[in-house]
Amino acid sequence: MKKVLKSIYSGFVGAVQFFVIAIMVFAIVKILYLLMKKDFILSQYSLSIVVLLFLLLGFAYGVRSFHKSNKYYKMFHSKWSVFWLDVLISFVFTLAIYIILTEGLNYSISGLMFIGTFIILFVLNYGFSALVISIHNHKKAHFRKSRGLLAFLMNPVFVLLYFWLFSLTVYNAVYVPCGVSIAGVDNNPFTRNTMNLDIKPGEKIVSIDNVKLNSLNEVRSFIDSLESTKEVAVETENNLYYIKTYMQGNNRYMGLILKQDYCARK
């Protein structure tokens, strides 16, 4: 019975490590899409399937490592030194997040949210803590180098970045772009006439030159596709504005500050 429980525990540890790898993969893809100025949109079904596959592979990997008693099991099996290092790292980063949000952004955090953040970081940082302890205890140079690269990729700062970008991917799987709203008018010499149009913040754009646009990327692409700086007809739900576009550098602008609207995916 004890061996079965240890095998299951090793499987859960493997699943956690593969989950970190999964969010790292999603983060890399998300960054590539951001660089291409495109939306990385998956359905909830597709996202769940991919994450579940990583978790199952990780669980199988952990169980196999336990039964083979290989170096991977030795690196990730339960140790008090790994546990306390993970507690320390997770507490420091949770406290840093708490200070940044409360002192820097004036955002209130409840005690329950603080504990929840700590638990999430504890789970995500377990692999890094195990790697650090294994590198410290191992004397072979090639082992230290190979595990050092893994530790670099799984360090808490990077894991937080991966998790943030993965959270954006999850958000985009639940909510989809459903239009663009006007947040304001840019204040520069080219927008003096536009500022006199009395455009109300929050007005939702229906179309530009009778072309229906659903996302910020579509608006940018449409404006960039114009052959010259021309006057465009911006139709909102309640008004119609004629706005002169202008060039700055190699880019064309309307001078409107826009906000992407999201709706729950049906």
C-alpha positions in Angstrom: 0.0 0.0 0.0 2.8 2.4 0.9 4.5 1.7 -2.4 1.2 2.4 -4.3 0.8 5.7 -2.4 4.4 6.7 -3.2 3.9 5.8 -6.9 0.7 8.0 -7.0 2.6 10.8 -5.3 5.4 10.6 -7.8 2.8 10.7 -10.6 1.2 13.9 -9.2 4.7 15.5 -9.0 5.3 14.5 -12.6 1.9 16.0 -13.6 2.8 19.3 -11.9 6.1 19.5 -13.7 4.4 18.8 -17.1 1.8 21.5 -16.3 4.7 24.0 -15.9 6.0 22.8 -19.2 2.5 23.2 -20.7 2.2 26.8 -19.5 5.7 27.5 -20.8 4.7 26.2 -24.2 1.5 28.3 -24.2 3.5 31.4 -23.1 6.0 31.0 -26.0 3.2 30.7 -28.5 1.4 33.7 -26.9 4.6 35.8 -27.2 5.0 34.8 -30.9 1.4 35.9 -31.5 1.9 39.2 -29.7 5.0 39.8 -31.8 2.9 39.2 -34.9 0.2 41.5 -33.5 -2.3 38.7 -33.7 -4.8 37.2 -31.3 -4.0 33.7 -30.0 -7.5 32.3 -29.6 -8.3 28.7 -28.7 -11.6 27.2 -27.7 -12.1 26.0 -24.1 -12.3 22.5 -25.4 -9.0 22.6 -27.3 -7.2 24.3 -24.3 -8.6 21.7 -21.9 -7.6 18.8 -24.1 -4.0 20.1 -24.5 -3.6 20.7 -20.8 -5.1 17.3 -19.9 -2.7 15.6 -22.2 0.3 17.3 -20.6 -1.1 16.3 -17.1 -1.6 12.6 -18.1 1.8 12.4 -19.7 3.3 14.0 -16.6 1.5 11.5 -14.3 2.7 8.5 -16.4 6.2 10.0 -16.4 6.2 10.3 -12.6 4.9 6.8 -12.0 7.4 5.3 -14.5 10.2 7.2 -12.9 9.2 5.9 -9.5 9.2 2.2 -10.6 12.4 2.6 -12.6 14.0 4.5 -9.6 15.9 6.6 -12.2 17.6 10.0 -11.7 14.4 11.8 -12.5 12.6 10.2 -9.6 15.6 10.9 -7.3 15.4 14.5 -8.3 11.7 15.0 -7.7 10.7 12.6 -4.9 9.7 14.1 -1.6 12.4 15.7 0.5 12.1 18.1 3.4 14.8 20.3 2.0 12.8 20.7 -1.2 9.6 21.4 0.8 11.1 24.2 2.9 13.0 25.8 0.0 9.7 25.8 -1.9 7.9 27.4 1.1 10.5 30.1 1.4 10.6 31.0 -2.4 6.8 30.9 -2.7 6.3 33.1 0.4 8.9 35.7 -0.8 7.2 36.0 -4.2 3.7 36.0 -2.7 4.8 38.8 -0.3 6.3 40.7 -3.3 3.1 40.4 -5.3 1.1 41.6 -2.3 3.3 44.7 -1.8 3.2 45.6 -5.5 -0.5 45.3 -5.7 -1.4 47.0 -2.4 1.3 49.7 -2.2 2.0 50.3 -5.9 -1.4 49.7 -7.5 -3.7 50.4 -4.5 -5.4 47.0 -5.0 -6.8 45.4 -1.9 -5.9 41.7 -1.3 -7.8 39.5 1.2 -6.2 37.0 3.4 -7.8 34.2 1.4 -6.4 35.6 -1.9 -2.9 35.8 -0.3 -3.1 32.1 0.8 -4.4 31.1 -2.6 -1.6 32.9 -4.4 0.9 31.2 -2.1 -0.5 27.7 -2.8 -0.4 28.3 -6.6 3.2 29.5 -6.4 4.1 26.6 -4.1 2.8 24.1 -6.7 4.4 25.9 -9.7 7.8 26.4 -7.9 8.2 22.8 -6.7 10.1 21.7 -9.8 12.5 24.6 -9.4 13.1 23.9 -5.7 13.8 20.2 -6.5 16.2 21.1 -9.3 18.1 23.5 -7.0 18.5 20.9 -4.3 19.5 18.2 -6.7 22.1 20.4 -8.3 23.5 21.3 -4.8 23.7 17.7 -3.8 25.1 16.3 -7.1 28.8 16.5 -7.7 29.0 15.6 -11.4 29.6 18.7 -13.7 27.5 17.5 -16.6 24.6 16.9 -14.3 24.9 20.4 -12.9 25.0 21.9 -16.3 22.0 20.1 -17.8 19.9 20.6 -14.6 21.1 24.2 -14.4 19.5 25.0 -17.8 16.2 23.4 -16.6 16.4 25.4 -13.3 17.0 28.6 -15.4 13.8 27.9 -17.5 11.8 27.0 -14.4 12.9 29.8 -12.1 10.1 31.6 -10.2 10.3 34.9 -12.3 9.9 33.0 -15.6 7.2 30.7 -14.1 5.2 33.8 -13.1 5.6 35.1 -16.6 4.5 31.8 -18.1 1.5 31.7 -15.8 0.5 35.2 -16.6 0.6 34.6 -20.4 -1.2 31.3 -19.9 -3.9 33.1 -17.9 -4.3 35.5 -20.9 -4.7 32.4 -23.1 -7.3 30.9 -20.8 -9.1 34.3 -20.7 -9.2 34.4 -24.5 -10.5 30.8 -24.5 -13.4 31.9 -22.3 -14.0 35.4 -23.7 -13.8 36.3 -27.4 -13.3 39.7 -29.1 -16.8 41.2 -29.7 -16.1 44.7 -31.0 -14.0 47.8 -30.3 -15.0 50.8 -28.2 -13.6 54.4 -28.2 -11.8 55.2 -25.0 -10.8 58.8 -26.1 -9.0 60.9 -28.6 -5.3 61.2 -28.8 -4.0 64.7 -28.1 -1.6 65.8 -30.9 -1.5 68.4 -33.7 -3.2 66.0 -36.2 -6.3 65.4 -34.1 -7.6 69.0 -33.5 -10.6 68.5 -35.7 -11.3 65.1 -34.3 -11.3 66.5 -30.7 -14.0 69.0 -31.8 -16.4 66.1 -32.8 -17.5 65.6 -29.2 -16.8 61.9 -29.3 -18.1 60.2 -26.1 -15.8 57.6 -24.4 -17.4 54.2 -24.4 -19.0 54.5 -27.8 -18.8 51.1 -29.6 -17.6 51.2 -33.2 -20.0 49.4 -35.6 -18.0 49.9 -38.8 -15.4 52.0 -40.6 -16.2 52.9 -44.1 -19.0 50.4 -44.0 -16.6 47.6 -43.1 -17.5 45.8 -39.9 -14.5 45.3 -37.6 -14.5 43.1 -34.5 -11.0 43.5 -33.0 -8.2 46.0 -32.5 -6.0 43.9 -35.0 -8.7 44.2 -37.6 -9.0 48.0 -37.1 -5.2 48.3 -37.3 -5.0 46.2 -40.5 -7.8 48.2 -42.1 -6.2 51.6 -41.4 -2.8 50.4 -42.6 -4.4 49.1 -45.8 -5.6 52.6 -46.8 -3.8 53.8 -49.9 -3.6 57.4 -48.6 -4.4 59.6 -45.6 -8.1 60.0 -46.2 -11.2 60.8 -44.3 -12.9 57.7 -43.0 -16.5 57.3 -41.8 -16.5 55.9 -38.3 -20.0 54.6 -37.4 -20.8 53.9 -33.7 -24.0 52.6 -32.3 -25.5 56.1 -32.0 -23.4 58.4 -34.2 -21.4 58.8 -37.4 -18.1 60.6 -37.4 -15.9 61.6 -40.3 -12.3 61.4 -39.2 -9.2 62.4 -41.1 -6.4 59.8 -40.9 -2.7 60.9 -40.7 0.8 59.4 -41.0 3.5 59.3 -38.4 6.6 57.5 -39.6 5.5 54.5 -41.6 2.2 54.0 -39.8 -1.2 55.5 -40.3 -3.6 56.5 -37.5 -7.1 57.8 -36.9 -6.1 59.5 -33.6 -8.7 57.5 -31.6 -7.7 55.6 -28.4 -9.5 52.3 -28.8 -10.3 49.5 -26.3 -11.0 45.9 -27.2 -14.3 44.6 -25.9 -14.8 40.9 -24.9 -17.9 38.8 -24.5 -18.3 35.3 -23.0 -17.8 32.6 -25.6 -21.1 30.9 -26.3 
